[in-house]
Structures are given as C-alpha cells and as structure tokens.
C-alpha cells in the first residue's frame, strides 16, 4: 500500500510540473528549484 501511495504522490508532482511547463514560461530547472525550496 505504501508503494501505491508513493506512486500516486510522485505522479501528482510530475503532473503539476508538466502543467507548469506547458502553461507558463518557467524552465524545468526553475521548477526543480521551486520543488527543492518547497520540499
């Protein structure tokens, strides 16, 4: 069950990142820095 939760959370993080790439002019590097800063 923990593996399923980890897969879902990781997938949601990737979806948010992909939406940010598609809808804004943020680069993947800036999005990664944002994730590291928030996390």
C-alpha positions as CSV (number, residue, x, y, z in Angstrom):
1,X,0.0,0.0,0.0
2,X,2.9,2.4,0.7
3,X,4.2,1.8,-2.8
4,X,0.9,2.8,-4.3
5,X,0.8,6.0,-2.2
6,X,4.3,6.8,-3.3
7,X,3.4,6.2,-6.9
8,X,0.4,8.4,-6.7
9,X,2.1,11.3,-4.9
10,X,5.1,11.1,-7.4
11,X,2.7,11.1,-10.3
12,X,0.9,14.2,-9.0
13,X,4.2,16.0,-8.5
14,X,5.1,15.2,-12.1
15,X,1.6,16.4,-13.4
16,X,2.0,19.7,-11.6
17,X,5.4,20.2,-13.1
18,X,4.2,19.3,-16.6
19,X,1.3,21.8,-16.3
20,X,3.7,24.5,-15.1
21,X,6.0,23.8,-18.1
22,X,3.1,23.8,-20.6
23,X,1.2,26.8,-19.2
24,X,4.0,29.2,-18.1
25,X,7.4,30.2,-19.4
26,X,9.1,28.5,-16.5
27,X,12.0,26.2,-17.4
28,X,12.3,22.7,-15.9
29,X,15.3,23.9,-13.9
30,X,13.4,26.7,-12.3
31,X,10.5,24.3,-11.5
32,X,13.0,21.8,-9.9
33,X,14.5,24.6,-7.8
34,X,11.0,25.5,-6.6
35,X,10.3,21.9,-5.7
36,X,13.6,21.7,-3.7
37,X,12.9,25.0,-2.0
38,X,9.3,24.0,-1.0
39,X,10.3,20.5,0.0
